[in-house]
Amino acid sequence: MKQPRNPWSWIPTLYVAEGLPNVIVMTVAVVMYMQLGLTDGEIGLYTSWLGLPWVIKPLWSPFVDLYRTKRWWVLAMQLLLGSSLAGVAFTLNTPLWFQGTMFCFFLMAFSSATHDIAADGYYMLELDEHRQALFVGIRNTFYRIAVIFGNGVLVPVAGILQLVYRNQKAFTWSLVFFGMAGLFLALWLYHAYIMPRPDADKPHDTSVREVVQGVGRMFSSFFGKLPAREMLFALLFLLLYRFPEALLTKMSATFLMRPNSEGGLGLSPQEFGLANGTVGLIGLLLGGIVGGWLASRDGLKRWLWPMVCAITLPDIVYVLMSIFMPTNLVLISSCLFVEQFGYGLGFTALTLYMLYFSMGPFKTSHYAICTGISYLGLMLPGMLSGYLKDAVGYRTFFIIVMAFCVVTFVVAALIKIDPEFGKKKSE
């Protein structure tokens, strides 16, 4: 009888492989395109499109169950991720560098979204319920370590290479992506050897027609969960709760790194990696931890309005920074810590509401649809954010973001939540 693998041998690396492509596509690509000369309008539009695979992944997730095993999908997507990273590196120094890198980033986003589906399914098949609960914090931690690595290491490494190679930005970014392609090749080889083959990890004996019919029933039950009026309010909450943050996300990175002559703070890649990629993300993690603890103690409804304030009001730090234009890295990092702590705390409300809304049959599928709608709420405003900023400048743009915080308050006022949801049940 084969000795089962220790989950510590594959869970950390599996969730690093899940987190890295996401942060590369959604954040590192923004910094790279800014350094290569794109305007903020172009950056906001094109990089927001890259979020589309995460929006629509519920549509093809049943087919990951139908064909092959979860383990096969994980390994295939890691190989495809490595290939797409190498593709970015190869095309950066060609005449069609923008078209080539966008194609490779979109392939990376599609592969990453599919990898998410397969990896989470594999995790549930390989581990029993007790070990799933035991390792959920471990997998989330290593996913976030990957995010910190993407922002806090890859961007500064690109900056250091630009000093070594006399500011040859396209060449230095290609070196970074070649390195990441090598890392994913190593992860693919390691996981091909180390990942167990669960007995339950088998393709479902289901026809495509039955899968399509099942998807139809899933969506029908999703949109029929509530009366029409309440359903509309729930969808508006999922779509618009993060509206101010959706406008802010892309432009905050360019604001931090654009030179003073263009209205930005002029941080170097190394300073950006420390302030936003490390200190800011620590604030995000702490905010999420505090939010989860508060909600588990008193329930989501009790903390909904403080969380709404937390995800909106700290955005004022960008208004203040655009007015006073600080140069002190400690002060800038502190502002980013406050804003990201608030976002982490406030995002807890959205996560828990999606869990609350998804209760009942098709729980997993309904939660996936909720996340897709939420991603759409990030993608659409992000596409327009750069053009709005280019039209009015950073300072006025951040003031407009603050004005749009009222949208979050309005949609939060419309939803209904059971006061007992989220509370720890007494013995």
N, C-alpha and C positions, 0 to 999 in steps of 0.2 A: 504494500500500500504506500502511495506517495505521501511524503511528509508535506503538510500544507505550508505555504509560504507565510512568513511573518508579514502582516500588513505594513509594518514600518519599512519594508524593503521596496514597496512600490507606491504607496499612497502619497508620500511627500513629492516624489518626482513626477507622478501623474498630474498632480494639481499645480505644480510649477509649470508643466507643459500646457495646462489649461489656461493659466493666467497670463503667461507671457505674450501669446499672440494678440490677446484682447488689448493689453496696454500698448503694444507696438502699433496696432492699427488705429486705436482711438486717441492716443496721446503722443507717442514718439513720432508718428507720421506728421502730426501738426508742426512739431518743432523742426523736423527735417525740411518740410515744404516751405516753412517760413525762412529758413536759412538759405534755401535755394532760390528765393526771389518771388514766391507767389504772394499776391495781396491777401489781406485778411478775408475779403469777400470770396476769393477763390478757395482759400483754405477752408472756410466754414462750409461752403457748398459741397466741395468734392470729398472732404474727409467725413462729413455727415452721411453721405451716401454709403460709405463703407459700413455703416451700422445696419444696413438693410438685411443682411443674412440673419442677424440676431432677432430682427422684427418678425421675419417670416419662418423661422426655424420650426415652429409647431406644425407647419404644413407638411414638412418632410420627415419629422421625427418618427411617425409610424413606420416608414419604410426602412429606417435603421433597425427596427425590430424584425421586419419581414425578411430582410436579406442578410446573410452571413451572421457572424457572431459579434457581440459587443467588443470583444478583444480584437477581432479582425478590423473593425471600424476604427478603434483607437490607434492601432499600429498604422493602418493605411493613412489616416488623417495626419499623424505625426510625420510620416514620410512626405506627404503632400505639403505640410507646413514648412518642412525643411527646404523643399524644392521652391516654394514660393518666396521664402527668405533669400535663397540664392538667386532667384529671378530678380528680386529688387536690386541686389548687389550687382548683377550683371548689367542691368539696363540703366543704372544711374549714370553711366558715362557714355551713353549713346545719344544720338540726335533726338530720338523719340523717348527720352528719359521719363517724361511725365506720363505719357500714355502707357509705357511699359511698366512703370512702378505702380500706377493705379490699377492696372490689370492684375499684377501680382498681389497687391494689397487686397483686392476684392477676392481673389482666390484664397488668400490667407484668411480673410474674414469668413468665407463660406466653410473652409476646412475647420476653422476654430469653432464655429457654431455647431458643426456636425460632431466634432470632437467632444464638445460639452455634453451633447446628448448621449453619446456612446460611453464616455467616462463615468457620468453619473449613473447610467444604467448598469455598467460593469460593477461599480462600487456596491450597488444594492444587491447584485447577484452573488458576488463573491463573499460578502460579509453578512452574518446573521444580524438580527435587529439590535442585539446588545452591542455588537462591535460597530455597527453603523452609528449608533449613538455615541459610543466611546470615541470614535475617530472623526466625528463631524467637526469638532473644533480644530483638529490637526489639519484636515484637508482645507478648511477655510483659512487657517493661518498660513499655510504654504502657498495658497492662491494669492494672498495679500503680499507675501514675501516676493512673489513674482512681479506683482504690480510695483512694489518699491524698487525692485531691481531694474525694471524697465525705465522708470522715471529717474531714479536716484543713482543709477550706474551707467546705463547705456547712453543717456544724454551727456553726462560729464565725460565719459570716455570719448565720445565724438568730439567734444570740446578740446580735450587734451591732444587728440590726434591732429586737430586743426592747428594747434600750436606747433606740433612736430613737423607737419607737412605744409607749413606756410599757407594756412587758410584754404587749402584745396578741399572745399566742403563736399562736393560730390564724391571725390575719391575717399575721403575719410568716412563718410556715411556708408560707402560700399564696403569698406573694411569692417565696419560694425555689423553689417548685415551678413557678410561672409562668416564672421564669427558666430552669429546667431544660427546660421544654417548648419555650421559644424556642431553646435550644441544640440540642435534638434536631431541631427543624424545620430549623435551619441545617445540621446534619449530613446530614439527609435530602436537602436541596437540593444540597449540595456533592457527596455521593456519587452522586447521580443524574447529575451532570455528569462527575465525575472517574473513577468506577470503570470499568475496561475491560469489554468483553464477550468473555470467552474463547470460542474456538470450541468447546471441550469442554463448555461450560456449557449443556447441553441437558437437557430432561426425558427420563427413561428410558422407552423404549417397552415398558413392563411393565404388566400389568393389576393391579388391586387384589388379586385372588385370589392372583396369583403373589407379590406383596409380602407378603401375610399368611402364605403358606406359607414364604417366605424368613425372616420373623421367627420363625416356629415352629422352623425348622431352626437358626436362630441361638441361640435360647434352649435348645434341646435340646442343642446342642453345648457351650454354656456350662456347663450343669449336669452334663454327662458328661465334662468334661475330666479329672477325678480320680476315684479310688475314693471311695465314699460317705463313709467316715470322714474322709479328707483333704479332701474337698469341704466337709464340715460345718465343719472347722477353718478352712478358707480363708474361708468365708462369715462365720464368727464374727469373724475378724480384720478383714475389710472393714467389718463392721457395728459392732464394739465398740472398735476400736483408739483412736478419739477419744472414747470415752464420757465421761471426766472433762471434756474440753474442751467437749463438747456441753452438759453441765450448766452449765459456767462462762460460755460465750460471751454469752448474753443478759444474765445477771445481773451480769457484770463491768461492762458499760456503765452499768447503773442504779446500781450501787454507787458508781461514780466520780462520778455526778452528783446522786444523792439528797442532801438536806441532812443535816447531822449529827444532827438530831433524829429522822431516820428510819434512822439507822445508816450513812449513806453519807459520802463524803468531801466532798461539796458543791462539786465543781468547776463553774465556769461553762462554758457552751458553748465559749468561746474557749480556756479551759484544757484542756477535754476534747479539742478539736481538735489542740492542740499535743502533749499527753501521749500520747493513745491514737491519734489519727489521723495523727500525723507521726512522733514518736519511736518509738512502738510498732511502726508499720508498717515503719520503717527496720530495726528489729531483726528483724522477720519476713523481710524481703528478705535481710538478711545471713545469717540462719540457713539460709534455703533455698539460698543460694549456697554456703555452707560445706558443707552436707549433700550437695549434688550433687558438689562437688569430692572430698570424702572417699569417697563411694560409687564414684565413677569411678576413684579410685586403688586402693582395696582391695576393692571389691565390697560389695554390700548386706549379705551375711551377716556380714562382719567388723564392721560398724558398727551392726547391728540393735539390740543392747542399749544402747549409748550413746545411740542415737536414741530408744529407748523411755524411757530416763531423762530425756532432754532434753524430751520432750513432756509428761511428767508432773510431775517433781519441782519445776520452777520455779513451778508453781501455788501453792507455799507462800507466794509473795509476797503473795497475796490474804489468806491467813490472818494474816500479819504486819501487813498494812495495816489489817485489820479489828480487830486488837488495839491497835495503837499509834496509829491514826487520824492519819497524818502530814498536815501542812498545807503542807509545802515542795514546790513543784511540781517542782523538780529531782529530789528523792528519789522522788516518785511516778512521774515519767517514767522514772527509772532502773529502778524495779521493773517497769514495763510493758515496758521494753526487754528486760530479762532474760527475762521470761515469754514474750514474743513471739519472741525469738531462739530460745529452746528449742523453741517450737512450730514455727517455720520449719525448724529442724534436724530435729525429730522427724517432721514431716509428710513429709519426703523418703522415709522408710522406706515409708510408705503408698503414695506415688506410684510408687515403683520396684516395690513388690510388685504393684501393679495392672498395670504394664507386664509384669512377669515372668509373672503369672498369665494375661495376655491373649495370650501368644505363640502362634502357630499360625494356622490359618484363622479368619476372622472377627475378626482382631485389633482393628480399629477398633470394631466393634460390641461385642465382649466388654469392651473398655476402657470403653465408654460404660455398659454394665451395671454394671461395677465402681464407677464414679463414682456411679451412681444408688443402689447399695446403701450406699455410703459417706455420701451425702447423707441417706439414710434414717436412718443411725446418728447423724447430727447432729440431725435433725428430731424424732425421737421423745423423746429425753431433754430436748431444749429445750422441748418442750411442757409438761413437768412441772416444769421447773426453777424457774419462778416460784412455783408453789404450794408447793414444798418450802422455798424461801427464805422465803416469807411465814409458813410454819408455825414455822420455827426461828430466823429472823434471819440476817443476813449472816455473822456469825462462825462459827456452828455449820454453816451451809450450806457455807462454804469448807472447813471441817474434813471434812465429809462428802465433798466433791469429792476431797480428798486421799485419803480412805479408798478411794474408788472407783478410784484409780490402779492398784490391784491387778488390776483387770479388764484393763487394757492389758497388764500383765506376763503374765497368764495366757494371753491369746489370742496374744501374740507367741511364747510358748513352744510353742504347738501347731503352728505352721506349719513347712513345710520349704522351704528355699531352696537353690538350687545355689550353692556357694561361689564359682563363677567369674562369676555373673551380675553385671553392672555394671562389671566390671573392664575397663580399657582393654587391648585386645589388643596384644601386642608385635608389632612389624613382623617 
